[in-house]
Amino acid sequence: MAHRLSDFAGMRELRQSRCYTEWFGTYGTVHSLQVGLDAPLWHAKVFCFDRGQGSDFTERDLAVLDVLRPYLAARRAFWQAAPRGVSTAWPPTTGATLTVREREVLNLLADGLTNGEIAQRLWVSPGTVRRHLENIYEKLDVHTRTAAVRAAARLV
């Protein structure tokens, strides 16, 4: 669940705190928003968003982050699973020499989009998406959508 700094302290109380003096004030942060991911108690996993001196985050901002939380957790797991010293850029740049368009299709595929949704997003026909997928399967030596995404993740 997402939380604002203002959910825990008023502006006057915040500015008088040691935490503000040593942390938030040093970085010019007045309005902060955090969303935590599932993790052991001894190892926090938190995404922090900062608006500095601007307006505070709204209830809508909180709701959006709550909806995005599973996606953020998936991205975090992807980064954590990548071997050390290897780029975690997505879409991956593979040794299979996928074209830029094939990497775009693979990225949208990894996001769970259907061929029709990918076609709409890329302004092409579903048949063109199907052909790109056939090329991706051949280059990655796989036969399914899931296997293609897994193979690409291993190549990162």
C-alpha positions as CSV (number, residue, x, y, z in Angstrom):
1,M,0.0,0.0,0.0
2,A,1.3,3.5,-0.9
3,H,1.8,6.1,1.8
4,R,2.5,9.8,1.8
5,L,4.9,11.5,4.2
6,S,2.0,13.8,5.1
7,D,0.0,10.7,6.3
8,F,2.4,10.5,9.2
9,A,3.3,14.0,10.1
10,G,2.0,17.6,9.5
11,M,4.3,20.1,7.9
12,R,5.1,21.9,11.1
13,E,5.8,18.6,12.9
14,L,7.9,17.3,10.0
15,R,10.1,20.5,9.8
16,Q,10.8,20.2,13.6
17,S,11.8,16.6,13.4
18,R,15.4,15.2,13.4
19,C,14.4,13.1,10.4
20,Y,13.7,16.3,8.4
21,T,16.9,17.9,9.5
22,E,19.1,15.0,8.6
23,W,17.3,13.6,5.6
24,F,14.3,15.3,4.0
25,G,15.5,18.9,4.5
26,T,19.0,18.0,3.2
27,Y,17.5,16.8,-0.1
28,G,14.8,19.4,-0.4
29,T,12.0,16.9,0.1
30,V,8.7,18.0,1.6
31,H,6.3,15.7,-0.3
32,S,7.2,12.1,-0.6
33,L,5.3,9.0,-1.5
34,Q,6.5,5.4,-0.9
35,V,5.1,2.1,-2.0
36,G,6.5,-1.0,-0.4
37,L,6.9,-4.4,-2.0
38,D,6.7,-7.8,-0.2
39,A,10.0,-8.5,1.5
40,P,11.4,-10.0,4.7
41,L,11.2,-7.6,7.6
42,W,14.9,-7.2,7.8
43,H,15.2,-6.1,4.1
44,A,12.9,-3.3,2.9
45,K,12.0,-3.0,-0.7
46,V,10.4,0.4,-1.3
47,F,9.9,2.7,-4.3
48,C,10.1,6.3,-3.3
49,F,8.7,9.3,-5.2
50,D,9.5,12.9,-4.4
51,R,7.8,16.1,-5.4
52,G,10.2,18.3,-3.5
53,Q,8.5,21.6,-2.6
54,G,5.6,21.3,-5.0
55,S,2.1,20.1,-4.1
56,D,1.5,17.0,-2.0
57,F,0.5,13.7,-3.6
58,T,-3.3,13.2,-4.1
59,E,-5.5,10.2,-3.2
60,R,-5.5,9.4,-6.9
61,D,-1.7,9.2,-6.9
62,L,-2.0,6.7,-4.0
63,A,-4.6,4.7,-5.9
64,V,-2.5,4.6,-9.1
65,L,0.5,3.3,-7.2
66,D,-1.5,0.7,-5.5
67,V,-2.6,-0.6,-8.9
68,L,1.0,-0.4,-10.2
69,R,2.4,-2.2,-7.2
70,P,2.3,-5.8,-8.8
71,Y,4.0,-4.4,-11.9
72,L,6.7,-2.8,-9.8
73,A,7.2,-6.0,-7.9
74,A,7.5,-7.9,-11.2
75,R,10.1,-5.4,-12.5
76,R,12.0,-5.7,-9.2
77,A,12.0,-9.5,-9.4
78,F,13.3,-9.3,-13.0
79,W,16.2,-7.0,-11.9
80,Q,17.0,-9.2,-9.0
81,A,17.0,-12.4,-11.1
82,A,19.5,-10.9,-13.7
83,P,23.0,-12.1,-13.3
84,R,25.4,-9.5,-11.8
85,G,27.3,-7.4,-14.3
86,V,24.7,-7.9,-17.0
87,S,22.5,-5.2,-18.3
88,T,18.9,-5.3,-17.0
89,A,17.6,-3.1,-19.9
90,W,14.2,-4.2,-21.2
91,P,13.6,-5.1,-24.0
92,P,16.8,-7.2,-23.8
93,T,19.4,-6.9,-26.5
94,T,19.9,-10.5,-27.5
95,G,22.7,-12.4,-29.2
96,A,19.9,-13.7,-31.5
97,T,20.0,-10.3,-33.3
98,L,16.3,-9.5,-33.0
99,T,15.3,-6.4,-34.9
100,V,14.1,-3.3,-33.1
101,R,10.5,-4.1,-34.0
102,E,10.9,-7.7,-32.8
103,R,12.2,-6.4,-29.5
104,E,9.2,-4.0,-29.3
105,V,6.8,-7.0,-30.0
106,L,8.6,-9.1,-27.4
107,N,8.4,-6.3,-24.8
108,L,4.6,-6.0,-25.3
109,L,4.3,-9.7,-25.3
110,A,6.0,-9.8,-21.9
111,D,3.5,-7.2,-20.7
112,G,0.8,-9.8,-21.5
113,L,-0.8,-8.1,-24.5
114,T,-2.6,-10.2,-27.1
115,N,-1.6,-10.1,-30.8
116,G,-4.5,-7.7,-31.5
117,E,-3.5,-5.4,-28.7
118,I,0.1,-5.4,-29.8
119,A,-1.0,-4.6,-33.4
120,Q,-3.1,-1.6,-32.1
121,R,-0.2,-0.4,-30.0
122,L,2.3,-0.6,-32.9
123,W,-0.1,0.5,-35.7
124,V,0.3,-2.7,-37.7
125,S,-2.0,-5.6,-38.6
126,P,-2.4,-8.7,-36.3
127,G,-0.9,-10.7,-39.2
128,T,2.2,-8.6,-39.1
129,V,2.5,-9.2,-35.3
130,R,2.0,-13.0,-36.0
131,R,4.9,-12.9,-38.5
132,H,7.1,-11.0,-36.1
133,L,6.4,-13.6,-33.4
134,E,7.2,-16.4,-35.9
135,N,10.6,-14.7,-36.5
136,I,11.2,-14.3,-32.8
137,Y,10.4,-17.9,-32.1
138,E,12.8,-19.0,-34.8
139,K,15.6,-16.8,-33.7
140,L,15.2,-17.8,-30.0
141,D,14.6,-21.4,-30.9
142,V,11.2,-21.6,-29.0
143,H,7.7,-22.5,-29.8
144,T,5.4,-20.5,-27.4
145,R,4.9,-16.9,-26.2
146,T,5.9,-17.8,-22.7
147,A,9.1,-19.6,-23.8
148,A,10.0,-16.5,-26.0
149,V,9.7,-14.2,-23.0
150,R,11.7,-16.6,-20.8
151,A,14.4,-17.0,-23.4
152,A,14.8,-13.3,-23.8
153,A,15.0,-12.8,-20.0
154,R,17.8,-15.4,-19.8
155,L,19.7,-13.5,-22.5
156,V,19.7,-10.3,-20.5
